[in-house]
Amino acid sequence: MTNRRHKRAPVDPQTKRRTHCALGAGRLALAAVCAACWISAFVAVPSCPAAPVTVNADFPRSPFVAVGQAVRPAVVSIRITRQIGAGGVDRTPLQEMYRRFFPDRAGEGGRFENPGTGSGFVVDPRGEILTNHHVVAGADVIYVRFPGEIEEYAAQLVGSDPLTDLALLRIDPRSRELPYLEFGSSDALEVGDWVVAVGNPFGNLEGSLTVGILSATGRSDLNIHGLTPRYQDFLQTDASINFGNSGGPLVDLQGRVIGVNTAVNTAGQGIGFAVPSRLARLIYEQLAAQGRVIRGWLGAAAYDTPGGVLFDTIVPGSPAAEAGLQSGDRVVSFGGQPVATQRQLQFLVAESPLGRRLTCVIERDERRLELQITLVELDLQQVEAHSGGNWLGLEVADLAGTDPRLLRIKETLGINTDKGLMVIAVEPARPGAEAGIRPGDVLVAIQDRELPDLAAWKAARAALAGSRDVLHVLVRTGTMERFVQVTPRDAGTLQ
């Protein structure tokens, strides 16, 4: 079998050239079509425009917008100046330089201006503004500015109540119609209700609005800027309250004031505190009417026990003593109101009318008795003189003690030692507070007397309580020690 090869017919050169040209033209045409397809895939077609993305286009606006629009015009920024001497024990480097190069006649240098800021809100269109006591305490001059304005109003201090940390200012509205806020009912609130805080944090972020819920009520045993107000019944909220918010309103969704923002949790855990409107309204009405707050005084110490509230010390000559109250009596009701806690009794006594016979129901030796009590006005200095209150306005405890306030402070500050004497409460507007002593400070010595424990403190108090001289106290804050000067109020009075 033989293999045969088929020979191709010869191709004419002209025909071959025409065939290659046709193939080349076909390839170009195909490439042009592919390119057009590729371009059309990435170029938007004008006849089909893209629609904007929207989510819940018909969803209603936040209710807090209306609250802010209604409340913010009545919330003011408060600026104060305090004149402080160049002398003292805690002179700054700038003050020391000023003293050296610009001495006064005493060689101590001039007086320095210590500015401060806070918030407040109009409660009466005639120019009355409510704020915190600590915002204006010690102020030489007070200025008020409305949001969005440059001009300031000079404010007069109508009255201040350090026992609740509230104060009332008054300005001349200059024929201007001032926006103002109305009080709501803090008693009607439930934990979990929405609340809105308005104020001027840090003194320059005016009209700031923060939102949260009411997280608790009836909070007490708080230290407010190093002070411990006597009457505490705070609302707690997680609405952000920063420094400078003090004195601003806490409102409900109707824009009614249900609290006065007062305390900040310095640990930064998102918790703030406000004086409830029930108490704030009572204080405001008294300050507006008479420039001070009048409270009742019973003249008996009481404390909580598992079995109820028991009376302890009865001050001789006090309304309690004249009514026949005795140590160990258990309180059932006061002025027709049931008593469950010592704090509740404290508020009932403070808010009861003076000069009127009130019924106090007690239990004594398994018998129930009704005693008639007529309260007199509270006088703190007189009370401390009779009851031997906290010396210099300081309440102290051994670091080895079990007082709940002491334990909380030690835990917060990370203190592990059980040796020494710690301040656990400071009465506002008292010598200790004015000297700059704060809860958590450790008292090391006073007038060269070492203070290792509570017994040493009592011995020093017995020896020095009658002195009018300035007392030099060595105080340790953290790891730093400093001397402060404490000036007793009155000779012979334990403050």
C-alpha positions as CSV (number, residue, x, y, z in Angstrom):
1,M,0.0,0.0,0.0
2,T,1.4,3.2,-1.0
3,N,1.0,6.6,0.7
4,R,-0.3,9.3,-1.4
5,R,0.2,12.9,-0.7
6,H,-2.4,15.3,-1.9
7,K,-0.8,18.4,-3.4
8,R,-2.4,21.7,-2.8
9,A,-3.3,23.8,-5.7
10,P,-1.1,26.8,-6.1
11,V,-2.6,30.0,-4.8
12,D,-2.4,33.0,-6.8
13,P,-0.4,35.7,-4.9
14,Q,-3.0,38.4,-5.6
15,T,-5.8,36.2,-4.2
16,K,-3.7,35.4,-1.1
17,R,-3.1,39.1,-0.4
18,R,-6.8,39.9,-0.8
19,T,-7.7,37.1,1.6
20,H,-5.3,38.4,4.4
21,C,-6.7,41.9,3.9
22,A,-10.3,40.7,4.4
23,L,-9.3,38.7,7.5
24,G,-7.5,41.8,9.0
25,A,-10.5,44.0,8.4
26,G,-12.8,41.4,10.1
27,R,-10.6,41.3,13.1
28,L,-10.6,45.1,13.4
29,A,-14.4,45.1,13.1
30,L,-14.7,42.5,15.8
31,A,-12.4,44.4,18.1
32,A,-14.4,47.6,17.6
33,V,-17.6,45.8,18.6
34,C,-16.0,44.3,21.7
35,A,-14.6,47.7,22.8
36,A,-18.0,49.3,22.4
37,C,-19.5,46.6,24.5
38,W,-16.9,47.0,27.2
39,I,-17.4,50.8,27.3
40,S,-21.1,50.5,27.5
41,A,-20.8,48.3,30.5
42,F,-19.1,51.1,32.6
43,V,-20.8,54.2,31.3
44,A,-24.2,55.2,32.8
45,V,-27.0,55.5,30.4
46,P,-28.6,58.9,30.6
47,S,-32.0,57.6,30.2
48,C,-31.8,55.5,33.5
49,P,-30.6,57.9,36.4
50,A,-29.6,56.3,39.8
51,A,-32.0,57.0,42.7
52,P,-30.6,58.3,46.1
53,V,-30.6,55.8,49.0
54,T,-33.1,56.6,51.8
55,V,-33.9,54.7,55.0
56,N,-37.2,55.3,56.8
57,A,-37.9,58.5,54.8
58,D,-41.2,58.9,56.6
59,F,-39.9,58.2,60.1
60,P,-40.9,61.0,62.6
61,R,-38.3,63.4,64.0
62,S,-36.8,62.8,67.4
63,P,-39.0,64.1,70.2
64,F,-35.9,65.6,71.8
65,V,-35.7,68.2,69.1
66,A,-38.8,69.9,70.4
67,V,-37.6,69.6,74.0
68,G,-34.3,71.3,73.1
69,Q,-36.0,74.1,71.2
70,A,-38.3,74.8,74.1
71,V,-35.8,74.6,76.9
72,R,-32.5,75.9,75.7
73,P,-33.5,79.6,75.4
74,A,-34.2,79.7,79.2
75,V,-30.9,78.1,80.2
76,V,-28.1,80.6,81.0
77,S,-24.4,80.5,81.4
78,I,-23.1,81.8,84.8
79,R,-19.7,83.4,85.2
80,I,-18.3,84.4,88.5
81,T,-15.1,86.0,89.9
82,R,-13.7,85.4,93.3
83,Q,-10.9,87.5,94.7
84,I,-8.3,85.4,96.5
85,G,-5.3,86.7,98.4
86,A,-1.8,86.0,97.3
87,G,-1.0,84.8,100.8
88,G,-1.8,81.4,102.1
89,V,-0.2,78.0,102.1
90,D,-1.0,76.8,98.5
91,R,0.5,79.7,96.5
92,T,1.1,78.8,92.8
93,P,4.4,79.6,91.0
94,L,2.6,82.4,89.2
95,Q,1.3,83.9,92.4
96,E,4.8,83.6,94.0
97,M,6.4,85.4,91.1
98,Y,3.7,88.1,91.2
99,R,4.3,88.5,95.0
100,R,8.1,88.9,94.5
101,F,8.0,91.4,91.6
102,F,4.8,93.3,92.5
103,P,4.5,93.3,96.3
104,D,1.9,95.2,98.2
105,R,2.4,97.0,101.4
106,A,2.4,93.7,103.4
107,G,4.8,92.2,100.8
108,E,2.3,89.6,99.9
109,G,1.4,90.8,96.4
110,G,-1.9,91.8,95.0
111,R,-5.2,89.9,95.1
112,F,-5.9,87.3,92.4
113,E,-9.1,86.7,90.4
114,N,-10.3,83.2,90.5
115,P,-12.9,82.7,87.8
116,G,-15.6,80.0,87.7
117,T,-18.5,79.0,85.5
118,G,-21.7,77.1,85.7
119,S,-25.3,76.9,84.5
120,G,-28.7,78.1,85.6
121,F,-32.2,78.5,84.3
122,V,-34.9,81.2,84.4
123,V,-37.8,80.2,86.7
124,D,-39.6,83.6,86.6
125,P,-39.8,86.0,83.7
126,R,-39.2,88.9,86.0
127,G,-35.5,87.8,86.1
128,E,-35.2,85.0,88.8
129,I,-32.7,82.3,88.0
130,L,-32.1,79.1,89.9
131,T,-28.6,77.5,90.1
132,N,-26.4,75.6,92.5
133,H,-24.9,77.0,95.7
134,H,-21.4,75.7,94.8
135,V,-21.6,77.6,91.5
136,V,-21.8,81.0,93.1
137,A,-20.3,80.3,96.6
138,G,-17.8,83.0,97.6
139,A,-18.5,85.0,94.4
140,D,-17.6,88.7,94.4
141,V,-19.3,89.3,91.1
142,I,-21.8,87.2,89.2
143,Y,-22.6,87.5,85.5
144,V,-25.4,85.8,83.4
145,R,-25.4,85.3,79.7
146,F,-28.2,83.9,77.5
147,P,-27.4,81.5,74.7
148,G,-26.2,83.0,71.4
149,E,-25.6,86.4,73.0
150,I,-22.4,88.3,73.9
151,E,-23.8,90.8,76.4
152,E,-23.9,89.8,80.0
153,Y,-26.3,90.7,82.8
154,A,-25.0,91.5,86.3
155,A,-26.8,89.2,88.7
156,Q,-27.7,89.7,92.4
157,L,-27.6,86.8,94.8
158,V,-31.1,86.7,96.3
159,G,-30.2,83.8,98.7
160,S,-28.2,80.6,98.9
161,D,-28.8,77.3,100.7
162,P,-25.7,75.2,101.1
163,L,-27.7,72.5,102.9
164,T,-29.3,71.5,99.6
165,D,-26.7,73.2,97.3
166,L,-29.2,75.6,95.7
167,A,-29.1,79.3,95.1
168,L,-31.3,82.0,93.6
169,L,-30.1,84.9,91.4
170,R,-32.0,87.9,90.1
171,I,-31.2,90.0,87.0
172,D,-32.9,93.1,85.6
173,P,-34.5,91.9,82.3
174,R,-34.4,95.5,80.9
175,S,-38.0,95.4,79.6
176,R,-37.2,92.1,77.9
177,E,-39.6,89.2,78.0
178,L,-37.5,86.4,79.4
179,P,-38.2,82.7,78.5
180,Y,-38.7,80.6,81.6
181,L,-39.2,77.0,82.6
182,E,-42.0,75.5,84.8
183,F,-41.5,72.8,87.5
184,G,-42.7,69.3,86.8
185,S,-43.3,66.5,89.4
186,S,-40.3,64.5,90.3
187,D,-42.5,62.3,92.4
188,A,-44.4,61.2,89.3
189,L,-41.2,59.9,87.6
190,E,-40.5,56.2,87.3
191,V,-37.1,54.6,86.9
192,G,-36.6,54.2,83.2
193,D,-38.4,57.4,82.1
194,W,-36.7,59.6,79.6
195,V,-34.9,62.7,80.9
196,V,-33.0,65.5,79.2
197,A,-30.1,67.5,80.8
198,V,-29.3,71.0,79.4
199,G,-26.4,73.2,80.4
200,N,-23.1,74.7,79.5
201,P,-20.4,72.1,80.1
202,F,-16.9,73.4,80.6
203,G,-18.2,76.9,80.5
204,N,-18.1,77.3,76.7
205,L,-20.3,74.6,75.2
206,E,-23.5,76.5,75.8
207,G,-26.9,75.0,75.2
208,S,-25.6,71.4,75.2
209,L,-28.4,68.8,75.4
210,T,-27.9,65.3,76.5
211,V,-30.4,62.5,76.8
212,G,-30.8,59.5,79.1
213,I,-33.1,57.8,81.5
214,L,-33.9,58.2,85.2
215,S,-31.7,55.4,86.6
216,A,-32.5,55.7,90.3
217,T,-34.1,58.0,92.9
218,G,-33.5,58.8,96.6
219,R,-29.7,58.8,96.4
220,S,-27.8,60.2,99.4
221,D,-24.4,60.2,101.2
222,L,-22.9,62.0,98.2
223,N,-20.0,64.4,98.2
224,I,-20.7,67.5,96.1
225,H,-17.4,69.2,95.1
226,G,-16.0,68.1,98.4
227,L,-19.0,69.1,100.4
228,T,-21.7,67.0,101.9
229,P,-25.1,68.7,101.8
230,R,-27.2,68.0,104.9
231,Y,-30.4,67.2,102.9
232,Q,-29.9,64.7,100.1
233,D,-32.5,63.0,98.0
234,F,-30.9,63.0,94.6
235,L,-32.2,61.7,91.3
236,Q,-29.7,59.6,89.4
237,T,-29.5,59.7,85.6
238,D,-27.2,58.4,82.8
239,A,-27.8,61.6,80.8
240,S,-24.3,63.0,80.4
241,I,-23.6,65.7,83.0
242,N,-20.2,67.4,82.8
243,F,-18.4,70.1,84.8
244,G,-20.1,73.3,84.0
245,N,-23.6,71.6,83.8
246,S,-24.1,72.3,87.5
247,G,-27.2,74.4,88.0
248,G,-28.8,73.5,84.7
249,P,-32.2,71.9,84.4
250,L,-33.0,68.2,84.1
251,V,-36.4,68.1,82.2
252,D,-39.0,65.6,81.1
253,L,-40.3,65.2,77.6
254,Q,-42.7,68.1,78.1
255,G,-39.8,70.4,78.9
256,R,-40.8,70.7,82.6
257,V,-38.0,70.9,85.2
258,I,-37.9,67.7,87.3
259,G,-34.4,68.3,88.7
260,V,-31.5,70.6,89.1
261,N,-28.2,69.1,87.8
262,T,-25.8,69.2,90.7
263,A,-23.2,66.4,90.9
264,V,-20.9,64.7,88.5
265,N,-19.4,61.2,88.9
266,T,-15.7,62.0,88.6
267,A,-15.0,58.3,87.9
268,G,-16.5,58.9,84.5
269,Q,-19.0,56.0,84.6
270,G,-21.8,58.0,83.0
271,I,-23.7,58.8,86.2
272,G,-25.0,62.2,87.3
273,F,-27.2,63.5,90.0
274,A,-29.9,66.2,90.3
275,V,-31.9,67.8,93.2
276,P,-35.5,66.6,92.6
277,S,-38.0,69.3,91.6
278,R,-40.1,68.6,94.7
279,L,-37.3,69.8,96.9
280,A,-36.0,72.5,94.5
281,R,-39.4,74.2,94.3
282,L,-39.7,74.4,98.1
283,I,-36.2,75.9,98.4
284,Y,-36.8,78.3,95.5
285,E,-40.1,79.6,97.0
286,Q,-38.4,80.3,100.4
287,L,-35.4,82.0,98.9
288,A,-37.6,84.2,96.7
289,A,-39.9,85.1,99.6
290,Q,-37.4,85.7,102.4
291,G,-33.8,85.2,101.0
292,R,-33.2,82.2,103.2
293,V,-34.6,78.8,104.1
294,I,-36.4,78.2,107.4
295,R,-36.4,74.6,108.7
296,G,-37.7,72.9,111.7
297,W,-35.5,71.4,114.5
298,L,-36.4,68.5,116.7
299,G,-33.3,68.2,118.8
300,A,-32.9,64.5,118.7
301,A,-30.5,62.2,116.9
302,A,-32.0,59.1,115.1
303,Y,-30.5,56.1,113.3
304,D,-31.8,53.2,111.2
305,T,-32.0,49.7,112.6
306,P,-33.6,46.5,111.3
307,G,-36.5,47.2,113.7
308,G,-37.1,50.8,112.5
309,V,-35.9,54.3,113.3
310,L,-34.7,54.7,116.9
311,F,-34.0,58.0,118.7
312,D,-30.6,58.2,120.3
313,T,-29.3,61.4,121.8
314,I,-31.9,63.9,123.1
315,V,-30.6,67.5,123.4
316,P,-31.6,69.0,126.7
317,G,-34.1,71.9,126.4
318,S,-34.9,70.9,122.8
319,P,-38.4,70.4,121.4
320,A,-37.8,66.6,121.6
321,A,-36.9,66.8,125.3
322,E,-39.8,69.1,126.2
323,A,-42.2,66.6,124.4
324,G,-40.9,63.7,126.5
325,L,-39.0,61.8,123.9
326,Q,-36.4,59.3,125.3
327,S,-33.4,57.5,123.9
328,G,-34.5,54.2,122.5
329,D,-37.9,55.3,121.4
330,R,-38.9,53.9,118.0
331,V,-40.5,56.4,115.6
332,V,-43.8,55.2,114.0
333,S,-45.0,58.4,112.4
334,F,-44.3,62.2,112.5
335,G,-46.9,64.9,111.7
336,G,-49.2,62.3,110.4
337,Q,-46.7,60.8,108.0
338,P,-45.3,57.3,108.4
339,V,-41.5,57.1,109.1
340,A,-39.4,54.2,107.6
341,T,-35.9,55.7,107.5
342,Q,-33.8,58.3,109.3
343,R,-33.5,60.4,106.2
344,Q,-37.3,60.4,105.8
345,L,-37.7,61.7,109.3
346,Q,-35.0,64.3,108.7
347,F,-37.0,65.8,105.7
348,L,-40.3,65.6,107.6
349,V,-38.9,67.6,110.5
350,A,-37.2,70.1,108.2
351,E,-40.3,70.8,106.1
352,S,-42.8,70.9,109.0
353,P,-44.3,74.3,110.1
354,L,-42.8,76.0,113.2
355,G,-44.8,76.9,116.3
356,R,-47.6,74.3,115.5
357,R,-48.2,71.2,117.6
358,L,-47.4,68.1,115.7
359,T,-48.1,64.5,116.7
360,C,-45.2,62.1,116.9
361,V,-46.2,58.5,117.4
362,I,-43.6,56.3,119.1
363,E,-43.2,52.8,120.5
364,R,-41.7,52.4,124.0
365,D,-41.5,49.2,126.0
366,E,-44.1,47.6,123.7
367,R,-46.5,50.5,124.2
368,R,-47.5,53.0,121.5
369,L,-47.5,56.6,122.6
370,E,-48.6,59.9,121.0
371,L,-46.4,62.9,121.9
372,Q,-47.1,66.5,121.0
373,I,-44.1,68.4,119.6
374,T,-43.7,72.0,118.7
375,L,-40.7,72.6,116.5
376,V,-38.3,75.6,116.5
377,E,-36.1,77.0,113.8
378,L,-33.0,75.1,112.9
379,D,-29.8,76.9,114.0
380,L,-26.7,74.8,113.0
381,Q,-24.3,76.6,115.3
382,Q,-26.6,76.3,118.2
383,V,-27.3,72.6,117.4
384,E,-23.6,71.8,117.2
385,A,-23.0,73.7,120.5
386,H,-25.7,71.5,122.2
387,S,-25.0,68.2,120.5
388,G,-21.2,68.4,120.1
389,G,-21.4,68.2,116.4
390,N,-18.5,67.6,114.0
391,W,-15.6,69.7,115.0
392,L,-14.6,72.3,112.4
393,G,-17.3,70.8,110.2
394,L,-15.4,67.6,109.7
395,E,-16.6,64.1,110.2
396,V,-13.6,61.7,110.6
397,A,-13.2,57.9,111.0
398,D,-10.3,55.5,111.7
399,L,-9.1,53.9,108.5
400,A,-9.6,50.6,110.3
401,G,-13.3,51.4,110.8
402,T,-16.4,49.9,109.2
403,D,-18.4,53.0,108.4
404,P,-20.0,52.4,104.9
405,R,-18.9,55.9,103.7
406,L,-15.3,55.2,104.8
407,L,-15.3,51.8,102.9
408,R,-16.6,53.4,99.7
409,I,-14.0,56.1,99.8
410,K,-11.2,53.6,100.4
411,E,-12.4,51.4,97.6
412,T,-12.7,54.4,95.2
413,L,-9.2,55.7,96.1
414,G,-7.6,52.3,96.3
415,I,-6.5,52.7,99.9
416,N,-5.4,49.5,101.6
417,T,-3.9,50.7,104.8
418,D,-5.8,50.6,108.1
419,K,-3.7,53.2,109.9
420,G,-4.6,56.8,110.1
421,L,-7.6,59.1,110.3
422,M,-9.7,59.9,107.2
423,V,-12.2,62.7,106.5
424,I,-15.5,61.0,105.4
425,A,-17.8,64.1,105.3
426,V,-17.4,67.8,105.2
427,E,-20.1,70.3,106.2
428,P,-20.5,73.0,103.6
429,A,-19.6,76.6,104.5
430,R,-17.7,75.4,107.5
431,P,-14.1,76.0,108.5
432,G,-12.8,72.7,107.2
433,A,-14.5,73.2,103.8
434,E,-13.3,76.8,103.5
435,A,-9.7,75.6,104.2
436,G,-10.0,73.1,101.3
437,I,-10.2,69.9,103.2
438,R,-12.2,67.3,101.3
439,P,-13.6,63.7,101.9
440,G,-10.8,61.2,101.4
441,D,-8.1,63.5,102.9
442,V,-6.1,61.9,105.7
443,L,-5.5,64.2,108.7
444,V,-1.9,63.7,109.8
445,A,-1.5,66.3,112.6
446,I,-3.1,69.4,114.0
447,Q,-1.1,72.1,115.9
448,D,1.9,69.6,116.1
449,R,-0.4,67.0,117.6
450,E,-0.2,63.7,115.7
451,L,-3.6,62.2,114.7
452,P,-3.0,58.4,114.3
453,D,-6.6,57.5,115.3
454,L,-10.0,58.8,116.4
455,A,-8.9,58.9,120.1
456,A,-6.2,61.4,119.2
457,W,-8.7,63.5,117.3
458,K,-11.0,63.7,120.3
459,A,-8.2,64.6,122.6
460,A,-7.1,67.4,120.2
461,R,-10.7,68.6,120.0
462,A,-11.0,68.7,123.8
463,A,-7.8,70.8,124.0
464,L,-8.3,73.1,121.1
465,A,-12.1,73.5,120.7
466,G,-12.2,76.8,122.7
467,S,-9.3,78.4,120.7
468,R,-9.9,81.4,118.5
469,D,-6.5,81.1,116.9
470,V,-5.9,79.7,113.4
471,L,-5.2,76.0,113.5
472,H,-2.5,74.5,111.3
473,V,-3.5,71.1,110.0
474,L,-1.2,68.7,108.1
475,V,-3.3,67.0,105.4
476,R,-2.3,64.1,103.1
477,T,-4.1,63.8,99.8
478,G,-2.9,60.8,97.9
479,T,0.9,60.9,98.4
480,M,1.1,64.6,98.8
481,E,1.2,66.4,102.2
482,R,0.4,70.0,102.8
483,F,-0.4,72.4,105.6
484,V,-3.7,74.2,105.6
485,Q,-5.0,76.9,107.9
486,V,-8.4,76.4,109.6
487,T,-10.0,79.3,111.4
488,P,-12.6,78.2,114.1
489,R,-15.9,80.1,114.0
490,D,-16.7,80.8,117.6
491,A,-14.7,80.0,120.8
492,G,-16.3,77.2,122.8
493,T,-18.4,75.8,119.9
494,L,-17.7,72.4,118.5
495,Q,-18.2,72.8,114.8
